[in-house]
C-alpha cells in the first residue's frame, strides 16, 4: 500500500499502546489534527490490517504486528 502523507503521519504517530484519536491527533500537524479526520484515517489503516481497535473499550486504537513492521519500514525510508 502506498500511503498518503496523512496516512503515513497517523501510522508514525501510533504505538503499541492503546490511544484515542485525540491523543493521536496531538502528534500531527494542526491542520491534520482533527480527531474525526484521524478516525477516517484509522479506519483506512484498519482495513489494511495495520491498526487494531480495542474490542472492549470503544475509541482506542493501536498498531498491530504488521503495523509495527510497516512503521519500522517507513522510519527506515525516512532516514
N, C-alpha and C positions, 0 to 999 in steps of 0.2 A: 504494500500500500504506500502510495506517495501521500505524504501529509501536507496539508495546507500549513502556513506559518502558525495559524491559531491552534490547529490540532496539535502541532508539534509543541507549542508553548504549554498547552494543557498537559500533554504527556510528560514533559520535563518537570512540570510543577507537581505532578503526582508522586506519591511514595507508596510503600507497602503498608503504611498506617492508614486507618480509616480517616477520611477527611470529608468535610461538607463542601458543596460548591462555593460557598462564601470563603472558606479557607483557601481553596484552590485559586479563586479569583484574586485573592490578596497577593499571589505570586506572579500575577500577569500585569502587563501594561494597563493603565487605567482605561484606555479605550476598548480593551478586550475583557475587562474585569467584571462585567455584568453577570451575576450568578445564574440568571435564567439562560443567558447565552452559553455559559460554561456547561449548563445541563445538556444543551443540544450537542455540544462537542463531546461530552462524556458518553452520550448515547451512541454517537458515531464510533467512538473508540471501543465501547462495549460490543458493538456489532462485529468488530474486528477481533474480539477476544483479548483485548489488551487491558481492559478495565473491568472490575467486578463491583457490583452493587451489593451492599450489605443485605442479606436476606432477612435479618431480624429488625434492624433499625433503618427505616427509610431515610434516604437522603445522605447516606455515607458511601464513599467510593474509595477504591484503592487499586493499585496495579496488580495484575495477575503475573504469573511467572513469565508468560510471553511478553507482557508489558514491560517487565523489568529488563528482559533481554533486549527489547526494541529500544528502550530508553538508553541502555548502555551503548547500543549501536549508534543511536542519534548523538549521544555525548561524544563518542569517539570520532564521528564525522565532523563535529563542530570544533574540534581542537586543531 
